[in-house]
Amino acid sequence: MPEFDAVVVGSGPNGLTGALELAESGRRVLLLEAAGAFGGGLRSAGLTLPGFTHDVCATVIATALASPALRDRLPGLGVEPLHPEIPAAHPFDDGPAVLFHRSAERTAAGLGRDGAAYLATVGAAAKAGFPLVDSLLAPLGLPKAPLSLIRYGLTGALPATTAAGLLFRGPRARAALAGMAAHSMLDLGGPISAGYGVLLAATAHLVGWPVVKGGSQVMADAMVARLRDLGGEAVTGHRVTALKELPDAETVLLDVTPRQFLEMADLPEAYARKMRRYRYGPGVFKVDWALGGPVPWRDPEVAKAGTVHLGGTLEEIAASERAAVRGRVCDRPYVLLVQPPDPSRAPEGHRTLWAYCHVPNGYDGDMTDAIEAQIERFAPGFRDVVLARHTMGPRALEDHDANYVGGDIGGGAADLRQFLGRPVVSRRPWRTPLEGVYLCSSSTPPGAGVHGMGGLMAARCALRRAGVRSSLRM
């Protein structure tokens, strides 16, 4: 008998979730991680000054709280979500910011004449609740909320620029939708980009946009501890370069992208061609700061928000995202910024902050000044509170995590083509032609995010093949 029933390679959110699903179903699991710490995108480190803790990549865990793979697991892991007073904000050069409150109705009230349209789209998606989220994140099988899914799809299938123009009459609501949709790293003039914006905004009302108390690493470490409690083994500093290096096991889950899979396995040529055709999206350039105090936002309400979208108008944001997709950078890029509501991450009276902008895949320039200029635009005097900064461009991000190919933190372009075939067109895209080998990274459905669904779905494919019942009902 083999020592392990399953081997999981890679400990990002999907690898960790897949490992837990297998272990909770009675499988003996070995988890292997190349880096010196578990977590992949769920890692934290002291990047700037002593006493400051920064999340290296993922911070906001809204999709984890909404996901059927994690929402019931997290409470038992001792992970404490910290909610900002306001989930997200979108400031402007003049006038008040758009504030995304936990209440959809309160958010709509701040949009004036566009409030009714907001409630009819984002508000309706939030009201549909977990059945709609489950239908979107678990893309195969009968949807739990077919009518809500159809209603969502009428807007979600559109380009964000088109949806914003059709839904909203004022520039503030249009810009706010663009800021949400730009999380997708897509050209906002392309199909389905509106869907990302509507769903993300809806999660702010459904579950909030919290961070993990103490840093995202806490969540990763808690999942590893649970795996070990279940009899699994977890090892860091073990890079797998070829599948033949792995111990014998009935199941292998790979939290890797097609590029790494091609390097570590001898694949049938027809499948290998599909892997080689897989496309990666724009990269990111990220800056972390240690601050001597809060950010001096022009609109004081923005200080209450955990996430801030900096980009001004819909037109500016769309131009910035289009440039990144087409291999260019903007002087005034769309900037996604997070100010964690967690005093444990910095000495008393100090703050941590991070932000990134989207850049062409593999970009080797420095966007620090452009990012800080966008913050100064809405928070004059920001640089006066900066004590130290740490930057990571696409190359550094890929060195941190090999899944971030060219700085693409989403595991591959999330456009319509790769929404339908991620990484291949298949009823079970997590399965590979190799017996017992499954892909579970964000390069599989439903894509990027700290939701663990790739791991859950891959593990369920493996359990079904082994005739073992899944531990989790959905």
C-alpha positions as a Markdown table, in Angstrom:
| # | Residue | x | y | z |
|---|---|---|---|---|
| 1 | Met | 0.0 | 0.0 | 0.0 |
| 2 | Pro | 1.3 | 3.5 | -0.8 |
| 3 | Glu | 2.1 | 5.7 | 2.2 |
| 4 | Phe | -0.1 | 8.4 | 0.8 |
| 5 | Asp | -3.4 | 8.3 | -1.0 |
| 6 | Ala | -2.9 | 11.7 | -2.4 |
| 7 | Val | -0.2 | 14.2 | -3.1 |
| 8 | Val | -0.9 | 17.9 | -3.5 |
| 9 | Val | 1.7 | 20.1 | -5.1 |
| 10 | Gly | 1.4 | 23.8 | -4.2 |
| 11 | Ser | -0.2 | 25.4 | -1.2 |
| 12 | Gly | -2.1 | 28.4 | -2.6 |
| 13 | Pro | -5.8 | 28.7 | -1.6 |
| 14 | Asn | -6.8 | 26.0 | -4.1 |
| 15 | Gly | -4.1 | 23.6 | -3.1 |
| 16 | Leu | -4.9 | 24.0 | 0.6 |
| 17 | Thr | -8.6 | 23.6 | 0.0 |
| 18 | Gly | -8.1 | 20.5 | -2.2 |
| 19 | Ala | -5.8 | 19.0 | 0.4 |
| 20 | Leu | -8.4 | 19.5 | 3.2 |
| 21 | Glu | -11.3 | 18.1 | 1.1 |
| 22 | Leu | -9.3 | 15.0 | 0.4 |
| 23 | Ala | -8.1 | 14.6 | 4.1 |
| 24 | Glu | -11.6 | 15.3 | 5.5 |
| 25 | Ser | -12.9 | 12.5 | 3.2 |
| 26 | Gly | -10.5 | 10.0 | 4.7 |
| 27 | Arg | -7.5 | 10.3 | 2.3 |
| 28 | Arg | -4.0 | 10.4 | 3.7 |
| 29 | Val | -2.5 | 13.5 | 2.1 |
| 30 | Leu | 1.0 | 14.9 | 1.5 |
| 31 | Leu | 1.2 | 18.6 | 0.7 |
| 32 | Leu | 4.4 | 19.9 | -1.0 |
| 33 | Glu | 5.3 | 23.6 | -1.2 |
| 34 | Ala | 8.3 | 25.0 | -3.1 |
| 35 | Ala | 8.6 | 28.2 | -1.0 |
| 36 | Gly | 9.8 | 28.5 | 2.6 |
| 37 | Ala | 6.2 | 29.2 | 3.8 |
| 38 | Phe | 2.8 | 27.9 | 3.0 |
| 39 | Gly | 0.1 | 29.9 | 1.3 |
| 40 | Gly | 1.1 | 31.0 | -2.2 |
| 41 | Gly | -0.9 | 34.2 | -2.5 |
| 42 | Leu | -1.9 | 33.9 | 1.2 |
| 43 | Arg | 1.5 | 34.9 | 2.6 |
| 44 | Ser | 2.5 | 37.7 | 4.9 |
| 45 | Ala | 5.9 | 39.1 | 5.6 |
| 46 | Gly | 7.8 | 42.1 | 7.1 |
| 47 | Leu | 8.5 | 43.8 | 3.9 |
| 48 | Thr | 9.4 | 47.3 | 5.1 |
| 49 | Leu | 10.3 | 48.1 | 8.8 |
| 50 | Pro | 10.5 | 46.0 | 12.0 |
| 51 | Gly | 7.0 | 45.7 | 13.5 |
| 52 | Phe | 5.1 | 46.0 | 10.2 |
| 53 | Thr | 3.3 | 43.0 | 8.7 |
| 54 | His | 2.3 | 43.1 | 5.0 |
| 55 | Asp | 0.3 | 40.7 | 2.9 |
| 56 | Val | 2.5 | 39.8 | -0.1 |
| 57 | Cys | -0.5 | 39.3 | -2.4 |
| 58 | Ala | -4.1 | 38.5 | -1.3 |
| 59 | Thr | -5.5 | 40.6 | 1.5 |
| 60 | Val | -9.3 | 40.9 | 1.1 |
| 61 | Ile | -11.1 | 37.6 | 1.7 |
| 62 | Ala | -14.6 | 38.4 | 0.4 |
| 63 | Thr | -14.6 | 35.5 | -2.0 |
| 64 | Ala | -13.5 | 33.1 | 0.8 |
| 65 | Leu | -16.5 | 34.1 | 2.9 |
| 66 | Ala | -18.8 | 33.8 | -0.1 |
| 67 | Ser | -17.4 | 30.5 | -1.5 |
| 68 | Pro | -19.1 | 27.2 | -0.8 |
| 69 | Ala | -15.6 | 25.7 | -0.5 |
| 70 | Leu | -14.5 | 27.9 | 2.4 |
| 71 | Arg | -17.4 | 29.8 | 4.1 |
| 72 | Asp | -18.2 | 26.8 | 6.3 |
| 73 | Arg | -14.6 | 25.8 | 6.9 |
| 74 | Leu | -13.2 | 29.2 | 8.1 |
| 75 | Pro | -15.1 | 29.5 | 11.4 |
| 76 | Gly | -13.6 | 26.2 | 12.6 |
| 77 | Leu | -10.1 | 27.2 | 11.7 |
| 78 | Gly | -10.0 | 30.1 | 14.1 |
| 79 | Val | -9.5 | 32.7 | 11.3 |
| 80 | Glu | -10.9 | 36.1 | 12.4 |
| 81 | Pro | -12.1 | 38.4 | 9.7 |
| 82 | Leu | -11.7 | 42.1 | 10.4 |
| 83 | His | -14.3 | 44.2 | 8.6 |
| 84 | Pro | -13.7 | 47.9 | 7.7 |
| 85 | Glu | -16.5 | 50.3 | 8.5 |
| 86 | Ile | -17.0 | 50.7 | 4.7 |
| 87 | Pro | -16.0 | 47.8 | 2.4 |
| 88 | Ala | -14.9 | 50.0 | -0.6 |
| 89 | Ala | -14.7 | 53.5 | -1.8 |
| 90 | His | -14.2 | 55.3 | -5.2 |
| 91 | Pro | -13.0 | 58.9 | -4.8 |
| 92 | Phe | -13.2 | 61.7 | -7.4 |
| 93 | Asp | -11.3 | 64.8 | -8.1 |
| 94 | Asp | -14.3 | 66.9 | -7.0 |
| 95 | Gly | -17.3 | 65.9 | -5.0 |
| 96 | Pro | -17.8 | 63.1 | -2.5 |
| 97 | Ala | -16.6 | 59.5 | -3.1 |
| 98 | Val | -18.9 | 56.7 | -4.0 |
| 99 | Leu | -19.1 | 54.5 | -0.9 |
| 100 | Phe | -19.9 | 50.8 | -1.0 |
| 101 | His | -21.5 | 50.2 | 2.3 |
| 102 | Arg | -22.5 | 46.8 | 3.7 |
| 103 | Ser | -26.1 | 47.9 | 3.0 |
| 104 | Ala | -27.0 | 47.9 | -0.7 |
| 105 | Glu | -29.8 | 50.4 | 0.0 |
| 106 | Arg | -27.4 | 52.8 | 1.7 |
| 107 | Thr | -25.0 | 52.5 | -1.2 |
| 108 | Ala | -27.8 | 53.2 | -3.7 |
| 109 | Ala | -28.9 | 56.3 | -1.7 |
| 110 | Gly | -25.4 | 57.7 | -2.3 |
| 111 | Leu | -25.8 | 57.3 | -6.1 |
| 112 | Gly | -28.8 | 59.7 | -6.4 |
| 113 | Arg | -30.8 | 59.1 | -9.5 |
| 114 | Asp | -28.8 | 56.0 | -10.3 |
| 115 | Gly | -29.7 | 54.3 | -7.0 |
| 116 | Ala | -32.6 | 52.4 | -8.4 |
| 117 | Ala | -30.6 | 50.9 | -11.3 |
| 118 | Tyr | -27.9 | 49.9 | -8.8 |
| 119 | Leu | -30.5 | 48.1 | -6.6 |
| 120 | Ala | -31.9 | 46.4 | -9.7 |
| 121 | Thr | -28.5 | 44.9 | -10.7 |
| 122 | Val | -25.9 | 44.8 | -7.9 |
| 123 | Gly | -28.6 | 44.8 | -5.2 |
| 124 | Ala | -30.5 | 42.0 | -6.8 |
| 125 | Ala | -27.4 | 39.9 | -7.1 |
| 126 | Ala | -26.6 | 40.5 | -3.4 |
| 127 | Lys | -30.3 | 39.6 | -2.5 |
| 128 | Ala | -30.0 | 36.4 | -4.5 |
| 129 | Gly | -27.3 | 35.4 | -2.0 |
| 130 | Phe | -25.3 | 32.3 | -1.8 |
| 131 | Pro | -27.4 | 30.3 | -4.3 |
| 132 | Leu | -26.3 | 32.7 | -7.0 |
| 133 | Val | -22.7 | 32.7 | -5.8 |
| 134 | Asp | -22.7 | 29.0 | -5.7 |
| 135 | Ser | -24.1 | 28.8 | -9.3 |
| 136 | Leu | -21.3 | 31.1 | -10.5 |
| 137 | Leu | -18.4 | 29.6 | -8.6 |
| 138 | Ala | -19.4 | 26.0 | -9.3 |
| 139 | Pro | -19.9 | 26.3 | -13.0 |
| 140 | Leu | -20.9 | 22.7 | -13.8 |
| 141 | Gly | -24.2 | 21.1 | -13.0 |
| 142 | Leu | -27.6 | 22.5 | -12.4 |
| 143 | Pro | -27.6 | 26.1 | -11.1 |
| 144 | Lys | -29.1 | 26.6 | -7.6 |
| 145 | Ala | -30.7 | 29.9 | -8.6 |
| 146 | Pro | -31.5 | 29.7 | -12.4 |
| 147 | Leu | -33.7 | 32.8 | -12.5 |
| 148 | Ser | -31.2 | 34.9 | -10.6 |
| 149 | Leu | -28.4 | 33.6 | -12.8 |
| 150 | Ile | -30.3 | 34.6 | -15.9 |
| 151 | Arg | -31.0 | 38.0 | -14.5 |
| 152 | Tyr | -27.4 | 38.4 | -13.5 |
| 153 | Gly | -26.2 | 37.2 | -17.0 |
| 154 | Leu | -28.2 | 39.9 | -18.8 |
| 155 | Thr | -25.9 | 42.5 | -17.4 |
| 156 | Gly | -22.9 | 40.3 | -16.6 |
| 157 | Ala | -22.3 | 39.2 | -20.2 |
| 158 | Leu | -21.8 | 42.8 | -21.4 |
| 159 | Pro | -18.6 | 44.8 | -21.5 |
| 160 | Ala | -18.4 | 47.0 | -18.4 |
| 161 | Thr | -18.3 | 50.1 | -20.5 |
| 162 | Thr | -21.5 | 49.2 | -22.2 |
| 163 | Ala | -23.3 | 48.1 | -19.0 |
| 164 | Ala | -22.3 | 51.3 | -17.2 |
| 165 | Gly | -23.7 | 53.4 | -20.1 |
| 166 | Leu | -26.9 | 51.4 | -20.2 |
| 167 | Leu | -27.6 | 51.2 | -16.5 |
| 168 | Phe | -26.4 | 54.6 | -15.2 |
| 169 | Arg | -27.0 | 58.2 | -16.2 |
| 170 | Gly | -24.4 | 59.8 | -14.0 |
| 171 | Pro | -20.6 | 59.6 | -14.2 |
| 172 | Arg | -20.1 | 58.7 | -10.5 |
| 173 | Ala | -22.1 | 55.4 | -10.8 |
| 174 | Arg | -20.5 | 54.6 | -14.1 |
| 175 | Ala | -17.0 | 55.1 | -12.7 |
| 176 | Ala | -17.8 | 53.0 | -9.6 |
| 177 | Leu | -18.9 | 50.0 | -11.7 |
| 178 | Ala | -15.7 | 50.4 | -13.8 |
| 179 | Gly | -13.6 | 50.4 | -10.7 |
| 180 | Met | -15.2 | 47.1 | -9.6 |
| 181 | Ala | -14.9 | 45.5 | -13.0 |
| 182 | Ala | -11.2 | 46.4 | -13.3 |
| 183 | His | -10.4 | 43.8 | -10.7 |
| 184 | Ser | -10.8 | 41.4 | -13.6 |
| 185 | Met | -7.6 | 42.7 | -15.3 |
| 186 | Leu | -9.6 | 42.7 | -18.6 |
| 187 | Asp | -10.2 | 45.3 | -21.3 |
| 188 | Leu | -13.4 | 46.8 | -20.0 |
| 189 | Gly | -14.7 | 47.1 | -23.5 |
| 190 | Gly | -14.7 | 43.3 | -23.8 |
| 191 | Pro | -17.6 | 40.9 | -23.0 |
| 192 | Ile | -18.2 | 39.6 | -19.5 |
| 193 | Ser | -16.2 | 42.3 | -17.8 |
| 194 | Ala | -19.4 | 43.8 | -16.3 |
| 195 | Gly | -20.1 | 40.4 | -14.6 |
| 196 | Tyr | -16.9 | 40.7 | -12.5 |
| 197 | Gly | -17.9 | 44.1 | -11.4 |
| 198 | Val | -21.5 | 43.3 | -10.5 |
| 199 | Leu | -20.5 | 40.1 | -8.5 |
| 200 | Leu | -17.7 | 41.8 | -6.6 |
| 201 | Ala | -19.9 | 44.7 | -5.6 |
| 202 | Ala | -22.6 | 42.3 | -4.6 |
| 203 | Thr | -20.2 | 40.4 | -2.2 |
| 204 | Ala | -19.6 | 43.7 | -0.4 |
| 205 | His | -23.2 | 43.6 | 0.6 |
| 206 | Leu | -23.5 | 39.9 | 1.1 |
| 207 | Val | -20.4 | 39.1 | 3.2 |
| 208 | Gly | -18.3 | 42.3 | 3.3 |
| 209 | Trp | -14.7 | 42.8 | 2.3 |
| 210 | Pro | -12.7 | 41.9 | 5.4 |
| 211 | Val | -9.0 | 41.1 | 5.9 |
| 212 | Val | -7.6 | 38.3 | 8.2 |
| 213 | Lys | -6.5 | 39.5 | 11.6 |
| 214 | Gly | -2.8 | 39.3 | 11.8 |
| 215 | Gly | -2.3 | 38.8 | 8.0 |
| 216 | Ser | -3.3 | 36.4 | 5.3 |
| 217 | Gln | -0.6 | 34.0 | 6.4 |
| 218 | Val | -2.7 | 33.2 | 9.5 |
| 219 | Met | -5.3 | 31.7 | 7.2 |
| 220 | Ala | -2.8 | 29.6 | 5.3 |
| 221 | Asp | -1.2 | 28.4 | 8.5 |
| 222 | Ala | -4.6 | 27.5 | 10.0 |
| 223 | Met | -5.5 | 25.4 | 7.0 |
| 224 | Val | -2.1 | 23.6 | 7.2 |
| 225 | Ala | -2.7 | 23.0 | 10.9 |
| 226 | Arg | -6.1 | 21.5 | 10.1 |
| 227 | Leu | -4.6 | 19.2 | 7.5 |
| 228 | Arg | -2.0 | 17.9 | 10.0 |
| 229 | Asp | -4.7 | 17.3 | 12.6 |
| 230 | Leu | -6.4 | 15.1 | 10.0 |
| 231 | Gly | -3.2 | 13.0 | 9.7 |
| 232 | Gly | -1.8 | 14.8 | 6.6 |
| 233 | Glu | 1.8 | 15.8 | 6.1 |
| 234 | Ala | 2.9 | 19.2 | 4.8 |
| 235 | Val | 6.4 | 20.1 | 3.7 |
| 236 | Thr | 7.9 | 23.5 | 2.6 |
| 237 | Gly | 11.1 | 24.0 | 0.6 |
| 238 | His | 10.3 | 21.1 | -1.7 |
| 239 | Arg | 10.1 | 22.1 | -5.4 |
| 240 | Val | 8.6 | 19.5 | -7.7 |
| 241 | Thr | 10.2 | 19.7 | -11.2 |
| 242 | Ala | 8.8 | 16.4 | -12.5 |
| 243 | Leu | 5.8 | 14.2 | -11.6 |
| 244 | Lys | 8.1 | 11.2 | -11.5 |
| 245 | Glu | 9.7 | 12.7 | -8.4 |
| 246 | Leu | 6.5 | 12.2 | -6.4 |
| 247 | Pro | 5.8 | 9.2 | -4.2 |
| 248 | Asp | 3.3 | 6.7 | -5.4 |
| 249 | Ala | -0.3 | 7.9 | -4.8 |
| 250 | Glu | -3.6 | 7.3 | -6.3 |
| 251 | Thr | -4.3 | 11.0 | -6.7 |
| 252 | Val | -2.1 | 14.0 | -7.5 |
| 253 | Leu | -3.5 | 17.5 | -7.4 |
| 254 | Leu | -1.4 | 20.2 | -9.0 |
| 255 | Asp | -1.9 | 23.8 | -7.9 |
| 256 | Val | 0.1 | 25.0 | -10.9 |
| 257 | Thr | -0.6 | 26.8 | -14.2 |
| 258 | Pro | -0.3 | 25.2 | -17.7 |
| 259 | Arg | 3.3 | 26.5 | -18.1 |
| 260 | Gln | 4.5 | 24.6 | -15.0 |
| 261 | Phe | 2.5 | 21.5 | -15.9 |
| 262 | Leu | 4.1 | 21.3 | -19.3 |
| 263 | Glu | 7.5 | 21.4 | -17.6 |
| 264 | Met | 6.9 | 18.7 | -15.1 |
| 265 | Ala | 4.9 | 16.2 | -17.1 |
| 266 | Asp | 5.1 | 14.2 | -20.4 |
| 267 | Leu | 1.7 | 15.1 | -21.8 |
| 268 | Pro | -0.1 | 13.7 | -24.9 |
| 269 | Glu | 0.6 | 16.0 | -27.8 |
| 270 | Ala | -3.0 | 17.1 | -28.4 |
| 271 | Tyr | -3.4 | 18.1 | -24.8 |
| 272 | Ala | 0.0 | 19.7 | -24.7 |
| 273 | Arg | -0.9 | 21.9 | -27.6 |
| 274 | Lys | -3.9 | 23.2 | -25.7 |
| 275 | Met | -1.7 | 23.9 | -22.7 |
| 276 | Arg | 0.8 | 25.9 | -24.9 |
| 277 | Arg | -2.1 | 28.0 | -26.3 |
| 278 | Tyr | -3.2 | 29.0 | -22.8 |
| 279 | Arg | -2.8 | 32.8 | -22.5 |
| 280 | Tyr | -1.7 | 34.9 | -19.5 |
| 281 | Gly | -3.1 | 38.3 | -18.8 |
| 282 | Pro | -1.5 | 41.6 | -17.6 |
| 283 | Gly | 0.8 | 41.7 | -14.7 |
| 284 | Val | 0.8 | 43.9 | -11.6 |
| 285 | Phe | 3.2 | 46.3 | -10.1 |
| 286 | Lys | 2.7 | 46.4 | -6.3 |
| 287 | Val | 3.9 | 48.8 | -3.6 |
| 288 | Asp | 3.7 | 48.2 | 0.2 |
| 289 | Trp | 4.2 | 51.1 | 2.6 |
| 290 | Ala | 4.9 | 51.6 | 6.2 |
| 291 | Leu | 3.1 | 54.8 | 7.2 |
| 292 | Gly | 3.5 | 57.1 | 10.2 |
| 293 | Gly | -0.2 | 57.8 | 10.2 |
| 294 | Pro | -3.4 | 57.5 | 8.2 |
| 295 | Val | -3.7 | 58.4 | 4.6 |
| 296 | Pro | -4.8 | 62.1 | 4.4 |
| 297 | Trp | -7.8 | 61.5 | 2.0 |
| 298 | Arg | -9.4 | 64.7 | 0.7 |
| 299 | Asp | -12.8 | 63.0 | 1.4 |
| 300 | Pro | -12.5 | 61.9 | 5.0 |
| 301 | Glu | -15.1 | 59.1 | 4.4 |
| 302 | Val | -12.5 | 57.3 | 2.3 |
| 303 | Ala | -10.4 | 56.7 | 5.4 |
| 304 | Lys | -13.2 | 54.3 | 6.7 |
| 305 | Ala | -12.9 | 52.1 | 3.6 |
| 306 | Gly | -10.8 | 48.9 | 3.4 |
| 307 | Thr | -10.4 | 49.0 | -0.4 |
| 308 | Val | -10.1 | 52.1 | -2.5 |
| 309 | His | -10.3 | 52.3 | -6.3 |
| 310 | Leu | -8.2 | 55.1 | -7.7 |
| 311 | Gly | -8.8 | 56.0 | -11.3 |
| 312 | Gly | -11.3 | 58.8 | -11.5 |
| 313 | Thr | -13.8 | 58.4 | -14.4 |
| 314 | Leu | -14.9 | 55.4 | -16.3 |
| 315 | Glu | -13.1 | 56.6 | -19.4 |
| 316 | Glu | -9.8 | 56.9 | -17.5 |
| 317 | Ile | -10.1 | 53.5 | -15.9 |
| 318 | Ala | -11.1 | 51.9 | -19.2 |
| 319 | Ala | -8.1 | 53.5 | -21.0 |
| 320 | Ser | -5.7 | 52.3 | -18.3 |
| 321 | Glu | -7.0 | 48.7 | -18.4 |
| 322 | Arg | -7.0 | 48.6 | -22.2 |
| 323 | Ala | -3.4 | 49.8 | -22.3 |
| 324 | Ala | -2.2 | 47.0 | -19.9 |
| 325 | Val | -4.0 | 44.4 | -22.0 |
| 326 | Arg | -2.4 | 45.8 | -25.2 |
| 327 | Gly | 1.2 | 46.0 | -23.8 |
| 328 | Arg | 1.3 | 49.6 | -22.7 |
| 329 | Val | 1.4 | 51.6 | -19.4 |
| 330 | Cys | -0.5 | 54.7 | -18.5 |
| 331 | Asp | 0.8 | 57.8 | -16.7 |
| 332 | Arg | -2.4 | 57.8 | -14.6 |
| 333 | Pro | -3.1 | 54.1 | -14.1 |
| 334 | Tyr | -6.1 | 52.6 | -12.3 |
| 335 | Val | -4.8 | 51.8 | -8.8 |
| 336 | Leu | -6.3 | 49.2 | -6.5 |
| 337 | Leu | -5.4 | 50.1 | -2.9 |
| 338 | Val | -6.0 | 48.4 | 0.5 |
| 339 | Gln | -5.7 | 50.0 | 3.9 |
| 340 | Pro | -6.2 | 47.0 | 6.3 |
| 341 | Pro | -8.3 | 47.7 | 9.4 |
| 342 | Asp | -5.9 | 45.8 | 11.5 |
| 343 | Pro | -3.9 | 47.5 | 14.2 |
| 344 | Ser | -1.9 | 44.4 | 14.9 |
| 345 | Arg | 0.0 | 44.8 | 11.6 |
| 346 | Ala | 1.8 | 48.0 | 12.7 |
| 347 | Pro | 3.2 | 49.7 | 15.8 |
| 348 | Glu | 0.7 | 51.9 | 17.7 |
| 349 | Gly | -0.2 | 55.0 | 15.7 |
| 350 | His | 1.2 | 53.6 | 12.5 |
| 351 | Arg | -0.4 | 52.0 | 9.4 |
| 352 | Thr | 0.3 | 49.5 | 6.7 |
| 353 | Leu | -0.9 | 50.1 | 3.1 |
| 354 | Trp | -0.5 | 48.5 | -0.2 |
| 355 | Ala | -1.6 | 49.2 | -3.8 |
| 356 | Tyr | -1.0 | 47.9 | -7.3 |
| 357 | Cys | -1.7 | 48.9 | -10.9 |
| 358 | His | -2.0 | 46.6 | -13.9 |
| 359 | Val | 0.9 | 46.6 | -16.3 |
| 360 | Pro | 1.8 | 44.5 | -19.4 |
| 361 | Asn | 2.7 | 40.9 | -18.7 |
| 362 | Gly | 6.4 | 40.7 | -17.9 |
| 363 | Tyr | 6.8 | 44.5 | -17.6 |
| 364 | Asp | 10.2 | 45.5 | -16.2 |
| 365 | Gly | 9.7 | 49.2 | -15.5 |
| 366 | Asp | 9.0 | 51.1 | -12.2 |
| 367 | Met | 5.5 | 52.3 | -11.6 |
| 368 | Thr | 6.1 | 53.6 | -8.0 |
| 369 | Asp | 5.9 | 57.3 | -8.9 |
| 370 | Ala | 2.8 | 56.8 | -11.1 |
| 371 | Ile | 1.0 | 54.9 | -8.3 |
| 372 | Glu | 2.0 | 57.4 | -5.6 |
| 373 | Ala | 0.9 | 60.3 | -7.9 |
| 374 | Gln | -2.5 | 58.7 | -8.2 |
| 375 | Ile | -2.8 | 58.5 | -4.4 |
| 376 | Glu | -1.6 | 62.1 | -4.0 |
| 377 | Arg | -4.3 | 63.1 | -6.5 |
| 378 | Phe | -7.0 | 62.0 | -4.0 |
| 379 | Ala | -4.9 | 62.3 | -0.8 |
| 380 | Pro | -2.7 | 65.4 | -1.0 |
| 381 | Gly | 0.3 | 65.1 | 1.4 |
| 382 | Phe | 0.3 | 61.3 | 1.2 |
| 383 | Arg | 4.1 | 61.1 | 0.7 |
| 384 | Asp | 4.6 | 63.0 | 3.9 |
| 385 | Val | 3.4 | 60.0 | 6.0 |
| 386 | Val | 5.5 | 57.4 | 4.1 |
| 387 | Leu | 8.2 | 55.9 | 6.4 |
| 388 | Ala | 9.3 | 53.1 | 4.0 |
| 389 | Arg | 8.2 | 51.4 | 0.8 |
| 390 | His | 8.7 | 48.0 | -0.8 |
| 391 | Thr | 8.1 | 47.3 | -4.5 |
| 392 | Met | 7.4 | 44.2 | -6.5 |
| 393 | Gly | 7.1 | 44.2 | -10.2 |
| 394 | Pro | 6.1 | 41.3 | -12.4 |
| 395 | Arg | 9.5 | 39.5 | -12.2 |
| 396 | Ala | 9.6 | 39.7 | -8.4 |
| 397 | Leu | 6.0 | 38.5 | -8.1 |
| 398 | Glu | 6.8 | 35.5 | -10.3 |
| 399 | Asp | 9.9 | 34.8 | -8.2 |
| 400 | His | 7.6 | 34.8 | -5.2 |
| 401 | Asp | 5.1 | 32.5 | -6.8 |
| 402 | Ala | 5.7 | 30.6 | -10.0 |
| 403 | Asn | 2.0 | 30.7 | -10.7 |
| 404 | Tyr | 2.2 | 34.5 | -11.3 |
| 405 | Val | 3.5 | 34.1 | -14.8 |
| 406 | Gly | 4.8 | 37.5 | -16.0 |
| 407 | Gly | 3.2 | 39.1 | -12.9 |
| 408 | Asp | -0.3 | 37.7 | -13.7 |
| 409 | Ile | -1.8 | 37.2 | -10.3 |
| 410 | Gly | -5.0 | 35.7 | -11.8 |
| 411 | Gly | -3.4 | 32.6 | -13.3 |
| 412 | Gly | -4.3 | 33.5 | -16.9 |
| 413 | Ala | -6.4 | 35.9 | -18.8 |
| 414 | Ala | -10.0 | 35.8 | -17.7 |
| 415 | Asp | -11.7 | 36.9 | -20.9 |
| 416 | Leu | -14.6 | 35.1 | -22.6 |
| 417 | Arg | -12.5 | 32.6 | -24.4 |
| 418 | Gln | -10.8 | 31.4 | -21.3 |
| 419 | Phe | -13.9 | 31.7 | -19.2 |
| 420 | Leu | -15.4 | 29.0 | -21.5 |
| 421 | Gly | -12.2 | 26.9 | -21.7 |
| 422 | Arg | -10.0 | 27.2 | -18.6 |
| 423 | Pro | -7.5 | 25.8 | -19.3 |
| 424 | Val | -9.3 | 23.6 | -21.9 |
| 425 | Val | -12.9 | 23.1 | -23.1 |
| 426 | Ser | -14.1 | 20.2 | -21.0 |
| 427 | Arg | -17.0 | 19.1 | -18.8 |
| 428 | Arg | -14.3 | 18.3 | -16.2 |
| 429 | Pro | -11.5 | 20.8 | -16.9 |
| 430 | Trp | -9.7 | 19.8 | -13.7 |
| 431 | Arg | -9.0 | 16.3 | -15.0 |
| 432 | Thr | -6.0 | 15.8 | -17.2 |
| 433 | Pro | -5.1 | 12.9 | -19.6 |
| 434 | Leu | -2.7 | 11.5 | -17.0 |
| 435 | Glu | -4.4 | 8.9 | -14.8 |
| 436 | Gly | -5.1 | 10.3 | -11.3 |
| 437 | Val | -3.6 | 13.7 | -12.1 |
| 438 | Tyr | -5.7 | 16.9 | -11.7 |
| 439 | Leu | -5.1 | 20.6 | -12.1 |
| 440 | Cys | -6.6 | 22.8 | -9.3 |
| 441 | Ser | -5.0 | 26.3 | -9.7 |
| 442 | Ser | -6.7 | 29.5 | -10.7 |
| 443 | Ser | -6.0 | 28.4 | -14.2 |
| 444 | Thr | -9.0 | 26.2 | -13.8 |
| 445 | Pro | -12.7 | 27.3 | -13.2 |
| 446 | Pro | -13.8 | 29.5 | -11.7 |
| 447 | Gly | -10.5 | 31.4 | -12.0 |
| 448 | Ala | -8.8 | 33.9 | -9.7 |
| 449 | Gly | -9.7 | 34.7 | -6.1 |
| 450 | Val | -9.3 | 33.3 | -2.6 |
| 451 | His | -12.3 | 30.9 | -2.9 |
| 452 | Gly | -10.6 | 27.5 | -3.1 |
| 453 | Met | -13.1 | 26.3 | -5.7 |
| 454 | Gly | -10.5 | 24.9 | -8.1 |
| 455 | Gly | -9.1 | 22.8 | -5.3 |
| 456 | Leu | -12.6 | 21.6 | -4.2 |
| 457 | Met | -13.7 | 20.7 | -7.7 |
| 458 | Ala | -10.4 | 18.9 | -8.5 |
| 459 | Ala | -10.6 | 16.9 | -5.2 |
| 460 | Arg | -14.2 | 16.0 | -5.9 |
| 461 | Cys | -13.3 | 14.7 | -9.3 |
| 462 | Ala | -10.6 | 12.5 | -7.7 |
| 463 | Leu | -12.9 | 11.3 | -4.9 |
| 464 | Arg | -15.6 | 10.4 | -7.4 |
| 465 | Arg | -13.1 | 8.3 | -9.3 |
| 466 | Ala | -12.1 | 6.6 | -6.1 |
| 467 | Gly | -15.7 | 5.9 | -5.1 |
| 468 | Val | -15.3 | 8.1 | -1.9 |
| 469 | Arg | -18.0 | 10.4 | -0.8 |
| 470 | Ser | -17.1 | 14.1 | -0.5 |
| 471 | Ser | -17.0 | 15.6 | 3.0 |
| 472 | Leu | -18.7 | 18.8 | 2.0 |
| 473 | Arg | -22.3 | 19.3 | 0.8 |
| 474 | Met | -23.0 | 22.0 | -1.8 |
